Amino acid sequence: MLEEPNLSTQFLYEALSRGKREWELTFDAVPDLIFITDTRHTITRVNRAMAERVGMHPSELPGRKCYEIFHGLMASPDTCPFLRLMKDGDAPNVEIEEKHLGGFFEISVSPLYNEVGELAACVHVARDITERKKAEEYRLALEQQLQQTQKLESLGVLTGGIAHDFNNILTIILGHCALARSISLPETTQRHLEQIETAGNRAAELCRQMLTYAGKSPLVQSEIDLSAQVREMISMLQPAFKKNVAFRCELPPRVPLVTGDRSQVQQIIMNIIVNAVEAIGDSKGTVRVDLDSCTVGEGDADFFGGEIPPGPYVRLQVSDTGCGMTEETQRRIFEPFFTTKFTGRGLGMSAIMGIIKSHKGALQLFSTPGNGTTFKVYFPVTTVSGEKPAGSDDPSRAPGPREPLNGTVLLVDDEPELRSVGTVLLTALGCRVVTAGNGREALEVYRDREGDIDLVVMDLTMPEMDGLEAYHELRKKNLALPVLFCSGYGKKEVSPFIDRDRRAAFMAKPYRMDLLHEMLAKLWQVDRIPPL
């Protein structure tokens, strides 16, 4: 009669032992960090993952305080969910960055009660969410980069459109000024016209900066010795700066040549150096200017997060000991007209970014408030030696003969005022003029008067058919017909075609009467050469 209870007891004992082993195996198999504490934050048990994370054996942890082991502190932090559980009876999951354990954790707590319903202990489960947080941060960084890129692109489109419209207006103003100055007028009136022309040219320069920011400014390419350019710019600027700013320069006598627009590269150097000096203000400080050769490898990124194409570069580095910039200021510094100093600063750093992009370069920016700022500008090294000097094949810079013009010009522009002033200017140069309001009308006029038209002066942006489309259609009819593009935008979109066409050229609006004469004469001279 005694054997049956003994068998039952043994069976029950084995079942309990098996359940305990299975629970312990499960407890140790869970990858989350689990530790049980009493109400005084004393650890009573941990799983293997928790022990391994803190670099100890599971048997070493009971009796230690959880805040000491998990947080490396001498008391529970305010973020401890167990404090909230004991106070309110409920505790939501919390996310914390725990530098002591090198990661981010999501912590949940579950109460354990004794036989009379009192809180006796607590189970803490800490899930490592470091990879998830990194993924979220990466996603947010990509979103911010995309937003910044879209913002700059939108500003570029807006800026380019404004510059185009301004250039059309300035063409009318400066064209009439040139006509008025060509006739005999009282000296006082001539001075007024000169002042109007001066103001108009200043506005045109601002438009060129706006087009540079928009990435549509025409480049006059030449080989540039950056070391000589930087020395020249510092020598020119330094006398104008206050004596509280000291310059330290490390400029090797020879660095590889880069290809670019000399005046625009000078603008980069000048703006960055001036920005560094102004960051120092009235305090004593140092501006350091360094130039060196470097090779960019795979994965190197610019300030906006885009990859810098690998290869050889000449790197210009300008550092100051000034006030530095917050992250917010760094994000906004390349916006047009943004300034931390005073109003009316113009495009400044935004134009610089456009120039760097148009030269296939890159920019890096490092700054913290109170610790100064460092700009690094990367210029691709010229890979083909013996570049032609600036403007050697650019009709806009060729001297051109000054012989009187005599021929019929087809003037194509969708703006009636521009057609009107253009007709007067061309007539004053000795040309006969016929006009069209867009590319389609130009083709119709040319079809009707093909034998009479000697040259086409054509706007780029027009309704129905733009200048580029009309150019291709005209080329199907006549390979030898000279075409001069005139636009308030830059040369960029027509360069691939006119750079290979000796009978095509580009002139930016607003154009001067002497330059218009020069360009037309150059094209008429080319017209005497048989087509290829």
Secondary structure, DSSP 8 states (H G I E B T S, - for coil): --HHHHHHHHHHHHHHHHHHHHHHHHHHH-SSEEEEEETTSBEEEE-HHHHHHTTS-GGGSTTSBHIIIII--SS--TT-HHHHHHHHS----EEEEETTTTEEEEEEEEEEE-TTS-EEEEEEEEEE-HHHHHHHHHHHHHHHHHHHHHHHHHHHHHHHHHHHHHHHHHHHHHHHHHHHHTS---HHHHHHHHHHHHHHHHHHHHHHHHHHHTT-----EEEE-HHHHHHHHHHHHGGGS-TTEEEEEE--S----EEEEHHHHHHHHHHHHHHHHHHHTTS-EEEEEEEEEEEE-TT-B-TTS-B--SEEEEEEEEEE-S----HHHHHHTTSTT--SS-S---STHHHHHHHHHHTT-EEEEEE-TTS-EEEEEEEEB--SSS---TTTT-TTTS--------SEEEEE-S-HHHHHHHHHHHHHTT-EEEEESSHHHHHHHHHHSTTT--EEEEES--SSS-HHHHHHHHHHH-TT--EEEEESS-STTTHHHHTT-TTEEEEESS--HHHHHHHHHHHHHHHTS---
